Amino acid sequence: MSGAPQPFPVLLMARELGIGGCERDLARLACALTGSRYRPHVGCFRTGGLRHEELSAAGVPIVPFPVQSLIGISGIKGAVALRQYLKAHGIRLVHTFDAPTAIFAAPVARLLETPIIVSNLWYRSRIQTRLRYGLRLADRLADAIVVNSKAVQDHLIRDEGVRSGKVRLCYNGVDTKAFHPGATIGPEALPSAPLVIGCVCALRPEKRLNLLLESFAAVRALLPGMKLLIVGSGEMLDALQALRQRLGLEDSCIFEPAAKDVSGWIRAMDIFVLASDTESFPNALLEAMACGCAVVASRVGGIPELVDDGVSGLLFGVEKPEELTGKLSALIRNAPLRQRLGASAAARAREHFSMENSVACVTGIYEGVLDPRTRGPLSSATGRGMSAV
């Protein structure tokens, strides 16, 4: 028999496995943990979606807990099923990635004395009041709360009263094997375009894609044939397509649905714009930087922690849309500036926000909350955390 220690089973949870940022973070971590000191399992309320396929292909077990309501009979049945699953599979640690699963899983994990880690990757002012109350209970039950920006860390401590020692900062990481400068892949309408401005995001109101369309309409005459590419799906699609028509952009603005692999789309963009009015630490912006895009982003949340204004990208005030128009004008007119910002962005993503650093930070937190008498020696690199940037 081999003397190698057996991996520790951990359960990562999200409400669903679709296109959102939380789901993407969960899937990346689960895939990175596969074959390491930890054996990831994934739990969700609803199966299917882009990340379900990705996780299944990586051999990660996926277990559904079909919860329709946290306070209804399905919530009770789900809690019983979760308790049984934790015991049957010897789960040593539970890590939740969104509000519903944090509220659902924290009491069950605490009842079984299983360490519980809650990832809080959002501003709580954006979620329903009833969920905020539940999250405050989860805060008290959690062994650690993981955030991906100093901005959200400060928000939890200042506005939610979370004890500072419980909040751990781990910046998101980017897979530079997938996201890197290189050849472009895009729709047939793009190869002839002299320049492409674009965005990858869920089509939700807070992404303020109306600002992007309006700014593009204001600058498109600077370079005839220039294209605007928006990759994503969501509730705002019809409204944005209607705005495209009102602005007369039918021939120059292209919408593409969300896809599991967006690296080729991002590499097709010369300028990447994120005009959100709220963000913690946006994955798509980090991926665009890693691909060498010249990025323009709103100065909100953790974005200034990611983008060094004037060095690795340009920032603007979301309350001043004319600033976005001005930044786009400057980049359209100045190719050397685009190239300099893009090269600096790729270097910053590669050097400060690698996936390896992010996984090491999270597993360092795992190590810290597991019982030192039972966890045994860890063979993976842990505890380094993310470098201050």
N, C-alpha and C positions, 0 to 999 in steps of 0.2 A: 504493500500500500504506500502511496505517496504521502510524504509528510507535509505537503503544501496545504496551507489553511484554506478552508472553504470560503467562498465569497459570502458577504453578509447581505441578505435580502433586504431591499428597501422598496417602499411603495411611493411612487410619484403620482400625483393626482391633479386632474383638471376636469372641469365640467364637460368639455367636449374636446375633440381632437381635430379642429378645423384650422382656419387660416390666421387666427389671432396671434399676437405676440407672446402671450402666456403659453399657448399651446406649442409655439415654435421653441420657446425656451425649454419647456419640458422635454420635447422630442430630442433636442440636441443633447441635453444632459443625459437622457436615458441611453441614447446611442453611444455617447462618449464613455459611459460607465460600463457598457457591455464588454465583458472580458477583463474587467479590472477587479479590484478588491471588493467591489460591490456588485450585487446581482439585482438589476432594476426590474421592477414590475410596474405597470401603469394601470391606474384605476380612473374611471370616468363615469359620468352619468349617461352620456350618449355616445355610442360607437359610430364608426364611419368617419370620413373626412380625410384630408390630405395627410395629416400626421398619423392617422391610424395605419395607412398604407406604409408609410415610412418606418414606423415602429415594428409592424409585422414583418417587413422585409429584413429588419435587423435582428429578428428573433426575440423581441421583447414581449413577454406575456402581457396581454391586455385583458383586464377584468371589468365588466360593466356592473355598475350599481345603479339600476334604473330608478333614480330618485326624481320624482316630478315636483315635489314640494318639500322643503326642509322641515316643515311643521306638520305635514300630513302623514297618512298611513304609509305612503311610499318612503318617506324619510325614516320612519321607524324600521320598516323592513330593510331598508338600505343599511341602516346602522347595525342591525343584527347580521346582515351579510358581510359587512366590513369587519365586524368583530370576528366572525368565523374565518374570514380570509386571513386576517393578521395572525390568528392562532395556527391555522392549518399550514401556512407557509413560513412560519417562524420569522415574520417581518420584524426587523430590528429598529426600523425608523420609518416615519411617514413624512413626506414632503409635499405640501400642497402649493399650487401655483395660481389659484384665483380665490375670490371671496367665497363662493358657494361651497367649494370643497374644504376650505379652511374651517368654515362654520360647521360643516358636516362631520369632518374627520377628527377635529381636535378633541371633543369630549370622549369619543370612542378610544382614541389612542391614549389619552390620559387615564381612562378607566383601566386599560391593560398595562399601564406604566410603560408604554412604548414612546420613545422620544418623538416629538412632533416639531417640525420646522415649517414655518409659514413664509412663503415668498410674497411680499407685498410690492408689486411692480407698478403701482398706480397711485394717484391722488384720491383720497377717499371722498373728497367733495364731489367726485364724478359718479359715485355709486349711490344706490338707493339707501334712504335713511335706515330702513329696517335691516339692511345688510351691515351697515356701520355698527349698529348695536351688537349684532352677532360677531363681528370681527373684533370688537373690544373684548368679548369673552375669549375668543381664540387667541388674542394677544396675551391674555393672562395665563392661558393653558400652554402656550407654545414655549419650547425650550430656546428657540431663537427665531428671529424675524429677519429674513434676508431681503435687502433692498438693492436696486441696481443703480442708484444715484444718490449723491449727497443731498440733493434737493428733496427727495422723498424721505431720506433719513431724517432730515431736519423737520419735515412736515409731521412725521409720526411722533417725534419727541415733543415738538412744540404744540401741535394742534390736537394730538390724540392721547397725549400723556403717557406714551410708552417709555419704559425705563431705558435709558440710553445704552446700558450694557447689554441689553437683549437684542439690539438692532445691529445687524452685521452687513457691511457694504461689500457686495461682489458685483463688479461691472459685468455687463454682458460680454460675451466673447464672439468672435467671428471666425469661421472656418476659412482660412486664407488659401486652402487648397481648392475650394469652390469659388471663393470671391477674391479675385485678383485682377489686375489690369490684363487685357488681352483682346482677342478678336471679338467682334460684335456679332450677335445673332438677333435678328428682329424680323418684323413683318416686311412684306414686299415693298411697302410704301417708304421704308426708311433708308435703304441703301443709297438712294439718290439725294437724300436730304443733306444739305451742307452742315447742319448742326441739329442736334436733338436735345430738347429739354424734357425732363421726365420726372416721374414719381412712382414709387411702389408703396401701396398702403391699402388698408381696408377703407372702403368708401363710406366713411361715417362723417357726421357733421363736424366733429372736433378736428378733423384733418384739414379743414378750411381749403378744400380744393377749389372753391370758387375764387379765392384770391389768386391761385396759380393760373386759372383760366383767364381771369381779368388782366393779370399782369402780362401774360403771354400775348393777349390781344393787343395790349398797349405797345409791345416791343416787336411784334412779328414783322413790321415793315423794315426793321433794321437789316434783316437778312432774308431775302425772298427764298421761299422753299423750305424754310426752317419748320421743324415738326415738334409737336407736343405729344408725348407718350405717357399715358396713365395706365398702370398695371394694377388691377385690384378688382374686388367684387364687394358688393354691399348695398345698403339701403339707399344710398344717395345717387345711384347710377342714373336713374331716370331724370332726376333734377339736374345732374351735371350734363347729361346729354342735351337737355332742353337749354341749358345755359350756353353750351357749345353752339347750338343753332342760333340763339339770340345774338351771340357775339360774332357770328359769321365765320366760325372756325371749322365747319364740317370737313373741309379738305386738308386741314393742317393739324387737327387734334384727333389722336387715335386712342381708343379704349381697348384694353386687352383684359380678359378675366384673370382672376388670381390663379397662380400655378405653384406647384410644389417647388420647382426649381426656377428661381427668378434671376439667377446670375447672368444668363445671357441677355436678358432684357436690360439689366442694369448696365452691362458693358456696352449696350447700344446707345446709352445716354452720355452726352458730353457734360451736361449740367443736371444735377439732381436737386430737386427742390422739396423741402418739407415745410409746409406752412401751418402746422398744427397750432391750436391755441392752448393745448396742454399735452405734455409728454413727460415720461420719466427718463428713459434711456432708450431711444428708438432703434430697434434692430436694423430696419431698412436703411436708415441713415448711416449706420456703421458699415453695413454691407456696401453701400455706394462709395463710401470713403475707401474701403478695401479694394474696390474695383478701379480706383483712380479717377472717379468723377470729381469735377469741381462742384462742391456742394454749397447750397444756400439754404439756411434753416432759420426758423423763428427762435428768438432768444427766450425760451421758456423751459422750465423744469431742469432736467439734467443735460440738455443739449449743450450749454456752454462748457460742461465738463468733458464733452466729447469733441467739440469743434473749437479749436483755438482760432478765434476770430481774426481774419486777415492773414493767417498762416496756413491753416489746413481747411479753410472754408470761410464763408461769409455769413454773418448773422444779421437779422433784421427784427424790428419790433413788430409783433403781429398786429398791434393796434395802429401801426403806420404802414398800410399796404403800399404806399408810394415808395417806401424804402425797398421793398421787394422788387418793384419795377426798376428802381435805380440800380440795384445789385445785378439784376439780369442784364440790363443795358450795358453795364461795365464789362461783364463777362462775354457777352456777345461780340462786343467791339474789340476785345483784347484776348487773342488766342494765347500769347505767352502767359498771361495771368491765369487762364484756365489750366494750362499745362503745369504751371508752378503749384497752384493750389491742389490739383489732382495728385501730383507726385507726393506732396507733403501729406495729403490725406491718407494715401495708401501706406506711407511709412508709419504714420501715427497709428493707424488701425493695426498694422502688423506688429509694431513694437510694444504697444501699450494695451491692446485689447484682443489678444489672441484667445482662441478657444481653450488652449492648454492652461493659460493663467486663470481663466474663469472656472474651469472644472477643478483646478487645484484649490481655488478659494472655497468652492462649495464643499468639496470633500474634506477640507480642513475643518469646516463647521461640523460636518458629520462626525468627524473624529472627536471633536470637542464635546459633543452632546451624548455620544455613546458611552456606556459604562466602561471605564478603563479595566475593570476586572474581567469583563466578558468579551471585549471586542478583539483582543489579541493584537499582535503587531500588524501594522499596515504596510503593505508593500508599495502602495502608490505614493506619488509625491503630494503631500498635503500640507496645509497650514501656512503656505507662503502668502496667500491672499493676493490682492491686486496691488500693483505698484501705484503710489500716489502720482497723479499726473496733473 
